[in-house]
Structure formats: C-alpha cells, structure tokens
Amino acid sequence: DINEQQQHTNTSHHPSQDQASRQDKTADNGLRLAITMVLPAASVLRQAVSSVARRHVAASTAAARRGMQQVCSPVPVCNSAAEAVSDVTNGSTVLVGGFGLCGIPENLISALHDAGTSDLTAVSNNAGVDDFGLGILLQSKQIKRMVSSYVGENKEFERQFLTGELEVELTPQGTLAERLRAAGAGIPAFYTPTAYGTVVHEGGSPIKYKAGGGDIEIPSQPRESRKFNGINYIMEEAIYGDFALIKAAKADKAGNLVFNKTAANFNVPMAKAAKITIAEVDEIVEIGEIDPNDVHVPGVFVDRIFKAPKSEKRIERKTLRPESGTSSPSGAHDEVRAKIAKRAAQEFKDGMYVNLGIGMPMLSSEFVPEGVNVTLQSENGILGLGPFPTEETVDPDLINAGKETVTVLPGGAFFGSDESFGMIRGGHIALTVLGAMQVASNGDLANWMIPGKMVKGMGGAMDLVATPGTRVIVTMEHCAKGGAHKILDKCTLPLTGKHCVDLIITEKGVFDVSPDGLTLVEIAEGLTVEDIQAATGCGFEVSPDLKTMA
C-alpha cells in the first residue's frame, strides 16, 4: 500500500516526468526493433555484393582464359593459292564464281592448273576466255564436264563441245543460280516455269557429241513437269559442289565476305552450295572490322580464305562513253540497228523496270523518250544500270550482262545472281527486250543454238521470257544473211521459249503477236505490204490502222 501510495503521489505531483519516461521507453524499444531489422538486411546486402563481385571476378578471369572465344570463331588463312586448293582431288565437282571475267578467283584457278588436277566437273556461268579464267583449264583438258549457261566467245569451249571432247550441260542462267541457291538452303529440287516446252524440259539436248562431232553420245534427260495455278513448271534439282572457288573483295578472319559491285554475281550462291568453300580475297582484316550490316556472305559458309598477292582483273569488253557525252559505245552503229533500237525505246513507259539483252536491245537505252524514266536491270546483278563510263571511271568490277563496262545510277543497287533472277521470275521486271534467230507466228522464240554448228548458250533468255506477265519484245533484222526468213510458221531451231513473244520489231515493220498469229501494225517508210510478205516466212494479218514506222 505504501508503495502504491508513493507511486500515486509521485505521479500526481510530477506528471511531466512520467510522460517523458514512457516516451523514452518507446524510443528505446523502436531503436532496438530497427537495429534488429537492419542488421540482418545489412548482412544480406553484404553477402549479395560479395557474391556479385565474386561472379564478376570469375567471369573476367574466365574471359581472359577463353581469349578468342569472345569473338566469332576464325577460319584458316592459307599462305598461298596452292595451299588453298591442295585437297581438291581428281574427279571433284568444283563451283567457280564469276560472270565473264568479273569476280573470278583467278589465282585459285591458276593453282588448280599448276597442280594438274583433272577430270573435273566445273560449274560456272561460263568458262572465261581462251587464255584466262577457266579457259586455261579447258586448254589443258583438265575439265571433263562444264555445267554452264553461256559459251559466249570462248572458241575453245565451243570447239571442244562440238567435236565431242567435252561434256557440256547447258542450263538457263536463272535456273543455274537457283539450283545453287537451293543446294545451299538444303532444298533438293524445285519447280520453275523456265524452259518449259524446250529441249531442257523435253530432253535430247546434246551433253556430249561422239568423237568428231555430229551424232549425240550423251543426251540430256527430260524433266518432270507439273501445273500450278494454270501455269506449267518443270522440276530442277539442286547442284552440290565438293569445292567452291569464289572471289570477294574483303574477308575478316571469321570468314565473313564482302563483294564489290557486280563481282558478287554467282559467287554469292556458290559460296553456300559446296562442302568446302575457298575464298580468294583482295584484303583480309581482323575480326570485328567488318560491320555485321555490311556482310554479304556470313562466315558459316566459308571454310578457308586466301589473300591474293595480285589480281589482273582483266576486262572482257572495255566500253567507253564518247567525248560527246552520249552513252554510245565506241564505234558507229549502222542505221538499221539504230532504227530498230529507237523504235523499241518507244515501248518504254514511265516508271518501268526493264531488262535489255545484249547488242541491239541494249542500244535502245540511248533512245528513251524525253520525260520517260525507266530503271534498267542487268541479270548479272545491277538495278539502275547507267551509261558507259569514261576512261577515268572504268571499273573491272562493274559490267553489264554483255560484259561491257558500265556505271550505275544514283539509287541503284547490286546483288547476287540468285536474287537477280528472283526479281525476274517473280514478275518484278515489266518488260524485256532481246534478240532472236527465229520467231514463229505463234510467239515461239529461238535464239541460242544451231545444233552441231554454233552454240552460244541460252544465258538468261529462257528465264526472261518464261515469266507470266512480263512483256517480251524481240528486236532483230528481218532476214538472216543471204535473205533467209527469220519470221516463220514454226521455228526450226531449238526453242528458247514457247508462246512468249508479244511484239516483233525489225527494220521493215512491227508485228503484234497473239495466239491467233501475227498482225502487221507498222510498216517502214517506202515499203509495201507486198515487200513485207516477200521477206516473211509465214502469213500475217494487216492492221486496218496500219501506221508508218516511226
């Protein structure tokens, strides 16, 4: 009782002291609680920081130990061309990049020649010239079979084929590019409209003549065909190589490749289609020095690289712009050819994408009507083909499909042969102009071969005329040398395409072509319908609105 009374007395006499005491106790309890909570958190934080630090140190140490694993894996760099091709054996299938002489791996080809490797199957768009590129392997009889689209001006190539010394599998250029692309993508076969109804489809084309020429020893085999969406297609199989010899402007040590202008051509799909790809390059840089955005062929496709000590980069057809400032090639064109080309140019419409064949068709680019803007596509890998260069601007890595030196317009683009023919087959080219040996009244076209006598190859023509929706114009002189008819009821030469021609332009007149036959719609000044009938090997209708040829 006394204690309770004393406590009551103290409380009643000192209320402020009692309140302060309670506040002190509350504060002490809060502090103890805070300390109890903070100390474990601080311990956890210290442990976490320590763990991160340990991991960082461990990662840094591992990175230092791994070294080159922090960049893409390198590929072998060969010290010489001979070393690069040392494992190419007799009987190998070798894919060889290039178009004409542009972008060919000239040092690797020379090394194969020096090694004496023989019985080769060479897959290449063409075989260079007699004394350069694959031509030197033909001269030394190291090639057993060529798979190509174009013989061109290589006389030894043509001679060996016609005399039965060489097997030649002529393949449409776009089909060749796609067969290679398919191999690199793991696609064993595909369907294409190209060459339907020709000897490529039906078989029987000579792959090898008997010794001395004449009779066929090895004929081509027919292709399977199917119809999709009302359009006829044939099946083509992928082409796989044991080795690919390609040429690039630059490589890094991870094998990433960069090409220069039209030197990309067949190098791009071939790099992806072989068991072993060997790249001859002008420059090798360290890993990381090529921006990933600038890589044309990733290093995964490349097995070894070799820096060429020198490259001749021979130009097949150096073609210059005259000092007058026009884009005419050196040398005068006769009036007949110019007249035909000028009339063909009137078919150009503003905004068109147009492909022009070699020779007279290309000449039509000089006569584009004022106010009309067309973009020219060249199947070797240019969109925005420009005029011929001056002497100072000649570039061996910039040529057209005729192997002539050219320029490119602002806004143009370069790409590989597989992408180029994707544009063509995909119907993105509105108009193609090309030459012909014969045209039939139903629109059949022949322009690539005289069996047993002359073989130029189909090049890209079969692809260009096979695309539904692409308008096809033939420019040619009305009669052959000696006055033989070139416009016929039926072509007698192997076909380039069936029912594909829409318009024929000659120096004598212009014919519309339809399923019903030919209609003369324009006639050259000074000629009569009877003159045209005498020069033409088939009947034709005459338009009631017949005009004088402009």
SULRA-V804775 format. One record per residue. N is the residue number from 0. SS is DSSP state (H for helix, E for strand, - for the rest). PSI is psi as a letter, one per 20 degrees, with the letter a starting at -180 (NA if undefined). BURIAL is + if it has 9 or more other C-alpha atoms within 8 Angstrom, else -. Layout:
n->N ss->SS psi->PSI burial->BURIAL
n->N ss->SS psi->PSI burial->BURIAL
//
This chain:
n->0 ss->- psi->g burial->-
n->1 ss->H psi->g burial->-
n->2 ss->H psi->g burial->-
n->3 ss->H psi->g burial->-
n->4 ss->H psi->g burial->-
n->5 ss->H psi->g burial->-
n->6 ss->H psi->g burial->-
n->7 ss->H psi->h burial->-
n->8 ss->H psi->g burial->-
n->9 ss->H psi->h burial->-
n->10 ss->H psi->g burial->+
n->11 ss->H psi->h burial->-
n->12 ss->H psi->h burial->-
n->13 ss->- psi->m burial->-
n->14 ss->H psi->h burial->-
n->15 ss->H psi->h burial->-
n->16 ss->H psi->g burial->-
n->17 ss->H psi->g burial->+
n->18 ss->H psi->g burial->-
n->19 ss->H psi->h burial->-
n->20 ss->H psi->g burial->-
n->21 ss->H psi->h burial->-
n->22 ss->H psi->h burial->-
n->23 ss->H psi->g burial->-
n->24 ss->H psi->g burial->-
n->25 ss->H psi->g burial->-
n->26 ss->H psi->g burial->-
n->27 ss->H psi->g burial->-
n->28 ss->H psi->g burial->-
n->29 ss->H psi->g burial->-
n->30 ss->H psi->g burial->-
n->31 ss->H psi->h burial->-
n->32 ss->H psi->g burial->-
n->33 ss->H psi->g burial->-
n->34 ss->H psi->g burial->-
n->35 ss->H psi->h burial->-
n->36 ss->H psi->g burial->-
n->37 ss->H psi->g burial->-
n->38 ss->H psi->g burial->-
n->39 ss->H psi->h burial->-
n->40 ss->H psi->g burial->-
n->41 ss->H psi->h burial->-
n->42 ss->H psi->g burial->-
n->43 ss->H psi->g burial->-
n->44 ss->H psi->g burial->-
n->45 ss->H psi->g burial->-
n->46 ss->H psi->g burial->-
n->47 ss->H psi->g burial->-
n->48 ss->H psi->g burial->-
n->49 ss->H psi->h burial->-
n->50 ss->H psi->g burial->-
n->51 ss->H psi->g burial->-
n->52 ss->H psi->g burial->-
n->53 ss->H psi->g burial->-
n->54 ss->H psi->g burial->-
n->55 ss->H psi->g burial->-
n->56 ss->H psi->g burial->-
n->57 ss->H psi->g burial->-
n->58 ss->H psi->g burial->-
n->59 ss->H psi->g burial->-
n->60 ss->H psi->g burial->-
n->61 ss->H psi->h burial->-
n->62 ss->H psi->g burial->+
n->63 ss->H psi->h burial->-
n->64 ss->H psi->h burial->-
n->65 ss->H psi->h burial->-
n->66 ss->H psi->d burial->-
n->67 ss->H psi->i burial->-
n->68 ss->H psi->i burial->-
n->69 ss->H psi->i burial->-
n->70 ss->- psi->r burial->-
n->71 ss->- psi->q burial->-
n->72 ss->- psi->p burial->-
n->73 ss->- psi->r burial->-
n->74 ss->- psi->q burial->+
n->75 ss->E psi->p burial->-
n->76 ss->E psi->o burial->-
n->77 ss->E psi->q burial->+
n->78 ss->- psi->i burial->-
n->79 ss->- psi->r burial->+
n->80 ss->H psi->h burial->+
n->81 ss->H psi->g burial->+
n->82 ss->H psi->h burial->-
n->83 ss->H psi->h burial->+
n->84 ss->- psi->j burial->+
n->85 ss->- psi->h burial->-
n->86 ss->- psi->j burial->-
n->87 ss->- psi->o burial->-
n->88 ss->- psi->r burial->-
n->89 ss->- psi->p burial->-
n->90 ss->- psi->j burial->-
n->91 ss->- psi->q burial->+
n->92 ss->E psi->o burial->+
n->93 ss->E psi->p burial->+
n->94 ss->E psi->p burial->+
n->95 ss->E psi->o burial->+
n->96 ss->- psi->r burial->+
n->97 ss->- psi->r burial->+
n->98 ss->E psi->o burial->+
n->99 ss->- psi->c burial->+
n->100 ss->- psi->j burial->+
n->101 ss->E psi->p burial->+
n->102 ss->- psi->k burial->+
n->103 ss->- psi->q burial->+
n->104 ss->- psi->m burial->+
n->105 ss->H psi->h burial->+
n->106 ss->H psi->h burial->+
n->107 ss->H psi->h burial->+
n->108 ss->H psi->g burial->+
n->109 ss->H psi->h burial->+
n->110 ss->H psi->h burial->+
n->111 ss->H psi->g burial->+
n->112 ss->H psi->g burial->+
n->113 ss->H psi->h burial->-
n->114 ss->H psi->i burial->-
n->115 ss->- psi->j burial->-
n->116 ss->- psi->p burial->+
n->117 ss->- psi->a burial->+
n->118 ss->- psi->k burial->+
n->119 ss->E psi->q burial->+
n->120 ss->E psi->o burial->+
n->121 ss->E psi->p burial->+
n->122 ss->E psi->o burial->+
n->123 ss->- psi->q burial->+
n->124 ss->- psi->h burial->+
n->125 ss->- psi->a burial->+
n->126 ss->- psi->k burial->+
n->127 ss->- psi->b burial->+
n->128 ss->E psi->r burial->+
n->129 ss->- psi->h burial->+
n->130 ss->- psi->j burial->-
n->131 ss->E psi->q burial->+
n->132 ss->- psi->b burial->+
n->133 ss->- psi->i burial->+
n->134 ss->H psi->h burial->+
n->135 ss->H psi->h burial->+
n->136 ss->H psi->h burial->+
n->137 ss->H psi->g burial->+
n->138 ss->H psi->h burial->+
n->139 ss->- psi->j burial->-
n->140 ss->- psi->k burial->-
n->141 ss->- psi->i burial->+
n->142 ss->E psi->p burial->+
n->143 ss->E psi->g burial->+
n->144 ss->E psi->p burial->+
n->145 ss->E psi->p burial->+
n->146 ss->E psi->o burial->+
n->147 ss->E psi->r burial->+
n->148 ss->- psi->i burial->+
n->149 ss->- psi->p burial->+
n->150 ss->- psi->g burial->+
n->151 ss->- psi->c burial->-
n->152 ss->- psi->j burial->-
n->153 ss->- psi->n burial->+
n->154 ss->H psi->h burial->-
n->155 ss->H psi->h burial->+
n->156 ss->H psi->g burial->+
n->157 ss->H psi->g burial->+
n->158 ss->H psi->g burial->-
n->159 ss->H psi->h burial->+
n->160 ss->H psi->g burial->+
n->161 ss->H psi->h burial->+
n->162 ss->- psi->j burial->+
n->163 ss->- psi->j burial->+
n->164 ss->- psi->i burial->+
n->165 ss->- psi->p burial->+
n->166 ss->E psi->p burial->+
n->167 ss->E psi->o burial->+
n->168 ss->E psi->n burial->+
n->169 ss->E psi->p burial->+
n->170 ss->- psi->p burial->+
n->171 ss->- psi->q burial->+
n->172 ss->H psi->g burial->+
n->173 ss->H psi->h burial->+
n->174 ss->H psi->g burial->+
n->175 ss->H psi->g burial->+
n->176 ss->H psi->g burial->+
n->177 ss->H psi->h burial->+
n->178 ss->H psi->h burial->+
n->179 ss->H psi->g burial->+
n->180 ss->H psi->g burial->+
n->181 ss->H psi->g burial->+
n->182 ss->H psi->g burial->+
n->183 ss->H psi->h burial->+
n->184 ss->- psi->j burial->-
n->185 ss->- psi->k burial->-
n->186 ss->- psi->o burial->+
n->187 ss->- psi->h burial->-
n->188 ss->E psi->r burial->+
n->189 ss->E psi->r burial->+
n->190 ss->E psi->p burial->-
n->191 ss->E psi->q burial->+
n->192 ss->- psi->i burial->+
n->193 ss->- psi->p burial->+
n->194 ss->- psi->j burial->+
n->195 ss->- psi->p burial->+
n->196 ss->- psi->j burial->+
n->197 ss->- psi->r burial->+
n->198 ss->H psi->h burial->+
n->199 ss->H psi->g burial->+
n->200 ss->H psi->g burial->+
n->201 ss->H psi->i burial->+
n->202 ss->- psi->r burial->+
n->203 ss->- psi->i burial->+
n->204 ss->- psi->q burial->-
n->205 ss->E psi->p burial->+
n->206 ss->E psi->h burial->+
n->207 ss->E psi->p burial->+
n->208 ss->E psi->q burial->+
n->209 ss->- psi->q burial->+
n->210 ss->- psi->p burial->-
n->211 ss->- psi->i burial->-
n->212 ss->- psi->r burial->+
n->213 ss->- psi->e burial->+
n->214 ss->- psi->q burial->-
n->215 ss->E psi->p burial->+
n->216 ss->E psi->g burial->+
n->217 ss->E psi->o burial->-
n->218 ss->E psi->q burial->+
n->219 ss->- psi->q burial->+
n->220 ss->- psi->q burial->-
n->221 ss->- psi->q burial->+
n->222 ss->- psi->q burial->+
n->223 ss->- psi->q burial->-
n->224 ss->E psi->q burial->+
n->225 ss->E psi->r burial->-
n->226 ss->E psi->p burial->-
n->227 ss->E psi->p burial->-
n->228 ss->- psi->k burial->-
n->229 ss->- psi->j burial->-
n->230 ss->E psi->p burial->-
n->231 ss->E psi->p burial->+
n->232 ss->E psi->q burial->+
n->233 ss->E psi->q burial->+
n->234 ss->E psi->p burial->+
n->235 ss->E psi->q burial->+
n->236 ss->E psi->q burial->-
n->237 ss->- psi->q burial->+
n->238 ss->- psi->o burial->+
n->239 ss->- psi->q burial->+
n->240 ss->E psi->q burial->+
n->241 ss->E psi->g burial->+
n->242 ss->E psi->q burial->+
n->243 ss->E psi->p burial->+
n->244 ss->E psi->o burial->+
n->245 ss->E psi->r burial->+
n->246 ss->E psi->p burial->+
n->247 ss->E psi->q burial->+
n->248 ss->E psi->h burial->+
n->249 ss->E psi->q burial->+
n->250 ss->E psi->q burial->+
n->251 ss->E psi->r burial->+
n->252 ss->- psi->i burial->+
n->253 ss->- psi->i burial->+
n->254 ss->- psi->j burial->+
n->255 ss->- psi->p burial->+
n->256 ss->E psi->q burial->+
n->257 ss->E psi->p burial->+
n->258 ss->- psi->r burial->+
n->259 ss->- psi->o burial->+
n->260 ss->H psi->c burial->+
n->261 ss->H psi->j burial->+
n->262 ss->H psi->i burial->+
n->263 ss->- psi->g burial->+
n->264 ss->- psi->c burial->+
n->265 ss->- psi->i burial->+
n->266 ss->H psi->h burial->+
n->267 ss->H psi->g burial->+
n->268 ss->H psi->h burial->+
n->269 ss->H psi->h burial->+
n->270 ss->H psi->h burial->+
n->271 ss->- psi->i burial->+
n->272 ss->- psi->j burial->+
n->273 ss->E psi->q burial->+
n->274 ss->E psi->h burial->+
n->275 ss->E psi->p burial->+
n->276 ss->E psi->p burial->+
n->277 ss->E psi->p burial->+
n->278 ss->E psi->p burial->+
n->279 ss->E psi->p burial->+
n->280 ss->E psi->q burial->+
n->281 ss->E psi->h burial->+
n->282 ss->E psi->p burial->+
n->283 ss->E psi->p burial->+
n->284 ss->E psi->r burial->+
n->285 ss->- psi->q burial->-
n->286 ss->- psi->p burial->+
n->287 ss->- psi->i burial->-
n->288 ss->- psi->i burial->-
n->289 ss->- psi->p burial->+
n->290 ss->- psi->p burial->-
n->291 ss->H psi->h burial->-
n->292 ss->H psi->h burial->-
n->293 ss->H psi->i burial->-
n->294 ss->- psi->p burial->+
n->295 ss->- psi->h burial->+
n->296 ss->E psi->o burial->+
n->297 ss->- psi->q burial->+
n->298 ss->H psi->i burial->+
n->299 ss->H psi->h burial->-
n->300 ss->H psi->i burial->+
n->301 ss->- psi->p burial->+
n->302 ss->- psi->h burial->+
n->303 ss->E psi->q burial->+
n->304 ss->E psi->q burial->+
n->305 ss->E psi->p burial->+
n->306 ss->E psi->o burial->+
n->307 ss->- psi->p burial->+
n->308 ss->- psi->h burial->-
n->309 ss->- psi->q burial->-
n->310 ss->- psi->p burial->-
n->311 ss->- psi->h burial->-
n->312 ss->- psi->l burial->-
n->313 ss->- psi->q burial->-
n->314 ss->- psi->p burial->+
n->315 ss->- psi->g burial->-
n->316 ss->E psi->n burial->-
n->317 ss->- psi->o burial->-
n->318 ss->- psi->p burial->+
n->319 ss->E psi->q burial->+
n->320 ss->- psi->p burial->+
n->321 ss->- psi->q burial->+
n->322 ss->- psi->h burial->-
n->323 ss->- psi->i burial->-
n->324 ss->- psi->i burial->-
n->325 ss->- psi->r burial->-
n->326 ss->- psi->j burial->+
n->327 ss->- psi->p burial->+
n->328 ss->- psi->r burial->+
n->329 ss->- psi->p burial->-
n->330 ss->- psi->q burial->-
n->331 ss->- psi->q burial->-
n->332 ss->- psi->p burial->-
n->333 ss->- psi->r burial->-
n->334 ss->H psi->h burial->-
n->335 ss->H psi->g burial->-
n->336 ss->H psi->g burial->+
n->337 ss->H psi->h burial->+
n->338 ss->H psi->g burial->+
n->339 ss->H psi->g burial->+
n->340 ss->H psi->h burial->+
n->341 ss->H psi->h burial->+
n->342 ss->H psi->h burial->+
n->343 ss->H psi->h burial->+
n->344 ss->H psi->h burial->+
n->345 ss->- psi->i burial->+
n->346 ss->- psi->i burial->-
n->347 ss->- psi->p burial->+
n->348 ss->- psi->q burial->+
n->349 ss->- psi->p burial->-
n->350 ss->- psi->i burial->-
n->351 ss->- psi->q burial->+
n->352 ss->E psi->p burial->+
n->353 ss->E psi->p burial->+
n->354 ss->E psi->p burial->+
n->355 ss->E psi->p burial->+
n->356 ss->- psi->a burial->+
n->357 ss->- psi->q burial->+
n->358 ss->- psi->c burial->-
n->359 ss->H psi->g burial->+
n->360 ss->H psi->g burial->+
n->361 ss->H psi->h burial->+
n->362 ss->H psi->h burial->+
n->363 ss->H psi->i burial->+
n->364 ss->H psi->i burial->-
n->365 ss->H psi->i burial->-
n->366 ss->H psi->k burial->+
n->367 ss->- psi->p burial->+
n->368 ss->- psi->q burial->-
n->369 ss->- psi->p burial->-
n->370 ss->- psi->i burial->-
n->371 ss->- psi->p burial->+
n->372 ss->- psi->o burial->+
n->373 ss->- psi->q burial->+
n->374 ss->E psi->p burial->+
n->375 ss->E psi->p burial->+
n->376 ss->E psi->p burial->+
n->377 ss->E psi->p burial->+
n->378 ss->- psi->i burial->+
n->379 ss->- psi->j burial->+
n->380 ss->- psi->k burial->+
n->381 ss->E psi->p burial->+
n->382 ss->E psi->p burial->+
n->383 ss->E psi->l burial->+
n->384 ss->E psi->p burial->+
n->385 ss->- psi->a burial->+
n->386 ss->- psi->r burial->+
n->387 ss->- psi->q burial->+
n->388 ss->E psi->r burial->+
n->389 ss->- psi->r burial->+
n->390 ss->H psi->h burial->-
n->391 ss->H psi->h burial->-
n->392 ss->H psi->j burial->-
n->393 ss->- psi->p burial->+
n->394 ss->- psi->o burial->-
n->395 ss->- psi->i burial->+
n->396 ss->- psi->j burial->+
n->397 ss->- psi->n burial->+
n->398 ss->E psi->r burial->+
n->399 ss->- psi->a burial->+
n->400 ss->- psi->i burial->+
n->401 ss->- psi->j burial->-
n->402 ss->- psi->j burial->+
n->403 ss->E psi->q burial->+
n->404 ss->E psi->p burial->+
n->405 ss->- psi->a burial->+
n->406 ss->- psi->r burial->+
n->407 ss->E psi->q burial->+
n->408 ss->E psi->q burial->-
n->409 ss->E psi->p burial->-
n->410 ss->E psi->i burial->-
n->411 ss->E psi->r burial->+
n->412 ss->E psi->q burial->-
n->413 ss->E psi->q burial->+
n->414 ss->- psi->r burial->+
n->415 ss->- psi->r burial->+
n->416 ss->H psi->h burial->+
n->417 ss->H psi->g burial->+
n->418 ss->H psi->h burial->+
n->419 ss->H psi->g burial->+
n->420 ss->H psi->i burial->+
n->421 ss->H psi->h burial->-
n->422 ss->H psi->g burial->+
n->423 ss->H psi->g burial->+
n->424 ss->H psi->h burial->+
n->425 ss->- psi->i burial->-
n->426 ss->- psi->j burial->+
n->427 ss->- psi->i burial->-
n->428 ss->- psi->o burial->+
n->429 ss->- psi->h burial->+
n->430 ss->E psi->p burial->+
n->431 ss->E psi->p burial->+
n->432 ss->E psi->p burial->+
n->433 ss->E psi->r burial->+
n->434 ss->- psi->r burial->+
n->435 ss->- psi->q burial->+
n->436 ss->- psi->h burial->+
n->437 ss->E psi->q burial->+
n->438 ss->E psi->p burial->+
n->439 ss->E psi->r burial->+
n->440 ss->- psi->i burial->+
n->441 ss->- psi->j burial->+
n->442 ss->- psi->j burial->+
n->443 ss->- psi->q burial->+
n->444 ss->E psi->p burial->+
n->445 ss->E psi->p burial->+
n->446 ss->- psi->k burial->+
n->447 ss->- psi->i burial->+
n->448 ss->E psi->q burial->+
n->449 ss->E psi->o burial->+
n->450 ss->- psi->p burial->-
n->451 ss->- psi->i burial->-
n->452 ss->- psi->g burial->-
n->453 ss->E psi->p burial->-
n->454 ss->E psi->o burial->+
n->455 ss->- psi->h burial->+
n->456 ss->- psi->q burial->+
n->457 ss->- psi->i burial->+
n->458 ss->- psi->c burial->+
n->459 ss->- psi->j burial->+
n->460 ss->H psi->g burial->+
n->461 ss->H psi->h burial->+
n->462 ss->H psi->g burial->+
n->463 ss->H psi->h burial->+
n->464 ss->H psi->i burial->+
n->465 ss->H psi->i burial->+
n->466 ss->- psi->p burial->+
n->467 ss->- psi->p burial->-
n->468 ss->- psi->i burial->-
n->469 ss->- psi->p burial->+
n->470 ss->E psi->p burial->+
n->471 ss->E psi->p burial->+
n->472 ss->E psi->p burial->+
n->473 ss->E psi->p burial->+
n->474 ss->E psi->p burial->+
n->475 ss->- psi->r burial->+
n->476 ss->- psi->q burial->+
n->477 ss->- psi->h burial->+
n->478 ss->E psi->q burial->+
n->479 ss->- psi->r burial->+
n->480 ss->H psi->p burial->-
n->481 ss->H psi->i burial->-
n->482 ss->H psi->j burial->-
n->483 ss->- psi->q burial->-
n->484 ss->E psi->q burial->+
n->485 ss->- psi->i burial->+
n->486 ss->E psi->o burial->+
n->487 ss->E psi->r burial->+
n->488 ss->- psi->g burial->+
n->489 ss->- psi->p burial->+
n->490 ss->- psi->p burial->+
n->491 ss->- psi->i burial->-
n->492 ss->- psi->r burial->+
n->493 ss->- psi->p burial->+
n->494 ss->- psi->q burial->+
n->495 ss->- psi->h burial->+
n->496 ss->E psi->q burial->+
n->497 ss->- psi->p burial->+
n->498 ss->- psi->l burial->+
n->499 ss->- psi->i burial->+
n->500 ss->- psi->p burial->+
n->501 ss->- psi->h burial->+
n->502 ss->E psi->p burial->+
n->503 ss->E psi->p burial->+
n->504 ss->E psi->p burial->+
n->505 ss->- psi->r burial->+
n->506 ss->- psi->i burial->+
n->507 ss->- psi->h burial->+
n->508 ss->E psi->a burial->+
n->509 ss->E psi->p burial->+
n->510 ss->E psi->p burial->+
n->511 ss->E psi->q burial->+
n->512 ss->E psi->p burial->+
n->513 ss->E psi->r burial->+
n->514 ss->- psi->h burial->-
n->515 ss->- psi->i burial->-
n->516 ss->E psi->a burial->+
n->517 ss->E psi->q burial->+
n->518 ss->E psi->p burial->+
n->519 ss->E psi->o burial->+
n->520 ss->E psi->i burial->+
n->521 ss->E psi->q burial->+
n->522 ss->E psi->q burial->+
n->523 ss->- psi->q burial->+
n->524 ss->- psi->p burial->-
n->525 ss->- psi->i burial->-
n->526 ss->- psi->q burial->+
n->527 ss->- psi->r burial->-
n->528 ss->H psi->h burial->-
n->529 ss->H psi->h burial->-
n->530 ss->H psi->g burial->-
n->531 ss->H psi->h burial->+
n->532 ss->H psi->h burial->+
n->533 ss->H psi->h burial->-
n->534 ss->H psi->i burial->+
n->535 ss->- psi->p burial->+
n->536 ss->E psi->k burial->+
n->537 ss->- psi->r burial->+
n->538 ss->- psi->r burial->-
n->539 ss->- psi->q burial->+
n->540 ss->E psi->q burial->-
n->541 ss->E psi->p burial->-
n->542 ss->E psi->p burial->-
n->543 ss->E psi->i burial->-
n->544 ss->E psi->l burial->-
n->545 ss->E psi->p burial->+
n->546 ss->E psi->r burial->-
n->547 ss->E psi->p burial->-
n->548 ss->- psi->p burial->+
n->549 ss->- psi->NA burial->-
//
